[in-house]
Amino acid sequence: MAFDVNKLLRPHIASLLPYSSARDEYSGAEGIFLDANENPLGSITHQAFNRYPDPYQSDLKKVLSSIKSIPPSHIFLGNGSDEAIDLLFRAFCNPGKDNVILLPPTYGMYEVSANINDAAILKVPLTADFQLDLHRILKEINASTKIIFICSPNNPSGNVMRRADILELVKGFHGLVVVDEAYIDFSPEPSIIEEINHHPNLIVLQTFSKAWGLASLRLGMAFAVPEIIKVLNKIKPPYNISGLTQKTVLEAMDNLQKVKEMVSQILGEREVLRHLLDELPMVQKVYPSDANFLLVRLADPKGMYDYLVKQKIIVRDRSKVLLCEGCLRITVGTPEENKTLIQAMKSFQPNTAKVNQQ
């Protein structure tokens, strides 16, 4: 059956006339601009912030296209990946009617966005080794299921999902499969972006927040067939990416070598940190990671977390998350930060009674 995005869309979105901004009518860079009610005198800073930014980030997409080897028409840029996630709910999930499948433990914003948009949630836990339970997922799909969200490398477990399993889901499901690759730059596995042309119901999310070190700029990427990208552009706010963000990221993309060097350094530190954690007596397991963090199971996770906070060392307590019982999630820091972390953990005195109960 041929993929038809309009059959998945909420009916009123399919017929929606989007807001037409001044830059939709004229996209040139030169001229006398008297169309957008901007301040013609400039801004109060030394930079020209008085003009609205390119609503479709054309220059950014051209450069990104060459980096990702995918046409600009297949790229959507959002205010973080969270904007793309929210827009997918708004475009495809009829409130109070449709549902999505989530695979816990996973990134929490999928559930938050589902609740905001009144989409029902069907949860299929990952297997004990944090992989997709294909049989249960396929069994859970019903006529109202619109989207399946897969985080790979997964947050908080850190592992990549088996590519063959993802593709089997994509082929066996007539709705949308969203693969969130926020941490893909730290993984030895290649991105699944190249499969988009073969599977039009596949959407891939990435971000500039992790490997690129640009979290404060809030720029996320969605890659999909043009039919889906057009829908996201249709319902997004007119100027969702600031001019300053566009300019800064354009400059950053001139230095791919620096990104590669940072990724290499983080991966090296991840291995050093993993070995040091393995040597600590209170650490029960350090899970394999394809991301820039480690999931660590401890005898007294809450006690350790509280102790580290007192030392002004902040990690994430995941001990109450499904399949992550007893675990803390620790981001790989600088060599100095990792050394300070290990020294603090060595000085922690666990609650013996609590540990024995566990």
WODA-V963776 format. One record per helix or strand of 2 or more residues. SS is the DSSP state (H for helix, E for strand). FROM is the first residue (numbers start at 1). LEN is the number of residues. If there is no record, write none. Layout:
((SS,FROM,LEN) (SS,FROM,LEN))
This chain:
((H,5,4) (H,11,4) (H,22,4) (H,58,11) (H,72,3) (E,75,4) (H,81,12) (E,99,4) (H,109,8) (E,120,4) (H,134,7) (E,145,7) (H,163,10) (E,176,5) (H,184,3) (H,193,3) (E,202,6) (H,215,3) (E,220,4) (H,226,10) (H,243,10) (H,256,23) (E,283,4) (E,293,6) (H,301,10) (E,316,2) (E,327,5) (H,335,13) (H,352,6))
